Amino acid sequence: MHKKIIWKWRANNNRIKQASADLRVALRNPITFVALCEIIGSHETSKLRQYSAILLKKHLGKLHNWQMLTLEQQLIVKRVIMNALITEKENLVRNAIAQCVGALIRHDVNTTCSWMDDVAFQILDSMADHTPKLLTNYVKLIVNFCLELAANPQLANAVRVKSVVYVGRLIRLKKKIIIKQELIEHIIQVVFNLMTIETGSCCDDYDAYFLDEDNSNPTAAAMQTMQLMAANIPPGKFISPLLQLVQPALKNQNPLFRRAAYLSMAFIFEGSSKAMCSKWLNNNLNVVGITDIIPVVRNAAFFTLAQFSAHLQEDITRYTPQILPIFLECLQQLCNELRSGTTEPKHINGIFYALKKFCQNVEIVLGPDLHLLMGSVLEILDLKNSLRVRELALYAISAVSTAAKANMLPYLQQVIAILQIYIVKTESENILPLRPQAIDTLAVIALKIGKENFMPLVSDAMGIALTFLEGAKDDPDLRRALYNLIASLAELINEKMASIYPRFIEYLFQSILSTGEVIHEYKEDIFHVHMQENANSEIGIGDADQEDDELFAEYSVDNSLLDEKEQAIWTLKKLADHTGSAFLPYLDQSCQMVYEMIDHPQDDIRRVSINALTSFVIVHFREQNVHDGTYALKILVRKLGHIVREDEEACVVYAALQNFSDLLRELKQNILPAEEIRLADEFDQARQNAAYGLGELVLYAGDKSFQVYPHILTALSQAVSKEFEPAALDNICGTIARLIITNCDLVPLIGVLPKFLQNLPLRKNFEENTLIFKCFKLLYMRARDHLVDLLERMLAIAVHVLYNKQFTDQETFNNAIELLREIRDNYPETFNAVACFNPEILSFFQTL
């Protein structure tokens, strides 16, 4: 085929005529179109690829010719030209292919089985993955296109889901452009409206808000996109327009609007800083929703309460008198319903999830309400109740134990008696499924109720763990729970674990080395070709890895095995932390095995491996094994630097930076990875984490960091001139403050301070104000000569922070007030210039 085409545009007139005639004949055969696709997708000559695409468009652009192809041939053509459009690098060829795609799309535009949307979104997804810069000039067009599709109730759910999900992708990739082109309010409006529609499964339970395996639920997709917006859009641009929809929706008679309102508030709590949430939502936390008579609304309100508890810990105590009685009432109502034998309520997961988060974060012990709470929970554990309800009750005991601590002692005997039902040997289907949760509950109680209170039970608990571990060969969830229990008990008996290690350590190692949690999936079309080629040929060993990579399209995971591996690594970390010299015989093997996991495809495994390896290095030094410790430290630091530079997951990068910090704090060695600074990363979260981690490293390294001050200052100077993300900019300012606090003599204050103050006050991460005002205090005491011309600016910053309550601790408040007084007493003209700027500021000063 390619020879006919070559003759057509290279040969003399006679050959051109003959080639044209041959092509006309060939194009009557549907196989020819498949051959043209092969040329488009793989031929090395760009002109040949371009002409083949033109031919394909010319002939298959006619509906009759397209319908001559079998369904299988049509699918081949679609797949090849879509892939070619994505991978083609030559503009002229790509344009020809795009026109061909457009021609074929028109054939299917009015059919119910249209592949038009698949083509469009596959192309857009590929551009987002590989060439996001190409999207820049078309962001507004694409966003509006996606929103129009998403808002159209006449379209199939799958199309609406793809549309709203892609808007979420663009928010992560191009949020600066989206904000600049004022698209936020339109996106919020469409996404919020999608959250108010009824789609069935999404209303059944809170788990379904984010879990929709068939990807056909626009409401769930909208919730995920709203969650992405909360995490990525500056609160000042996001919260206000969203609250304009939330506030009336809370009063709407339609329960789905009320549900959407509460879930939106949950996303605000999750995605925005504590101080910003407090500012915007101080009068908007409507706990009334958790008593709503409509289950879907009540469940959403409980989810909101859970997020509020998790992300605004300092504020949750304020609402305890309102919230706790509602928990008690809900649990008592559940007991009454279970007692009466009525149908088990569907919407109860949210109650227990909220209770867990509330108990984990409330600052006060539950006190007199504990008796009522435990009475309900223990009643729910009655064996006549369903597995689901009893599992939630066990879950609740863990949560309550976390909050009550030693106050749980009066209930310990009764709780242990109930747990024993689940941890004796039995084959009862009414017991076995809850054994892992019962063991997890025992592990929490062991840690929280107080060492002296649980010590009499340690021997029996350890015996149970070891006995079950020997028979848990085919139950990864049970093994995970047993590892968790062993880790908790190790914190209590410390070096006495020495005699116990031989009975369980190999199980841990086996769980870590197992590869069963990752299930590779083959590229079907490549797999068959590969097997045919290999039937008559030998492959060199050096090519094996590359060929394997080409065979695997992607991988899926077995979550239970993944959780087991994660817990096994975490247990090794805890053993290293708490059992001292007893762990030394297993230290080297633990290092080797966990190091193999640090490049695992799952980010949770990478993160826990980083934490564990840091503990292993610290153990070396703590046990005076300096030679091996130094060697392990060098390897780990090099690896952590690589992770900071290369890992795509922000949580993993943050873990690496945090562990640098831990190593510095523990070992006091200069391990500062100055060459690994990631302040220019394309991802906002990565830059934000890098700036914060760098500051913490300097603070903990002390004099060990002095030699790299010039390099750090240069990197910060370059970063601050280009940075636009508020949280990242705030963290850069925090890092500069830490540099000054650690050694202000090494910072060229004349050049640094004006730029530093120019980027204050902070915009989002108000927690950093603690370091900012420590820095101000130090500068005022030690470098006042450099501040004389800047005092008015510093004073204005202090006033702004105090007036807007942008501080999270008393120390920051005290330092800011002290600065005001110092300037008032020593520089009255400067003070009066700020104080008299307007009557509101003057009035505020008088209140101080």
KALINVEN-V340688 format. One line per field, one symbol per residue. phi: phi as a letter, one per 40 degrees, with the letter a starting at -180 (. if undefined). Layout:
BEGIN
phi=???
END
This chain:
BEGIN
phi=.cccccccbbccdccccccccccccccccdcdcccccccdcaccccccccccccccccccccdcccccccdccccccdccccccccccbcdcccccccccddccdccbcbccbcbdcccdcccccccccbbccccdcbdcccccccccccccccccdccccdccccdccccccbcccccccfcccccdccccccccccbgccccacdcdbbaccfbbccccccccccccccbcddccbccccccccccccbcccccccccccccccccdccbcdccccccbdbbcccddcbdccdcccccccccccccccbbdccccdcdcccddcdcccccccdcccccgcdcdcbbdcccccccccccbccbccgcccccccdccccccdccccdcccccccdccdccccccfcccdcbcccccccccdcbccabcccbdccddcccccccccdccchdcccdcbcccccccdcccccbbdbbccccdccccccccccccbfcccdccddcbcccccccccdbccbbcbccdccdccdcccccbabbcdcccccccdccccabbbccccccccdcccccdcccccbbfcccdcbccccdcccccccbdcccccccccdcccccccccdcccgcccccccccccccccccccdcbcccccccccccccdccccccbfbcbccdcbcbcbcccdcccccccccccccccccfcccccbddcccccccccccbcbcdcccccccccddcccccacccbccdcccdcdcccbccbacccccdcdcccdcccccbbcdcbdcbcccccccccdccccfcabacdcdccccccdcccccbbdcccccccccaccccccdccc
END
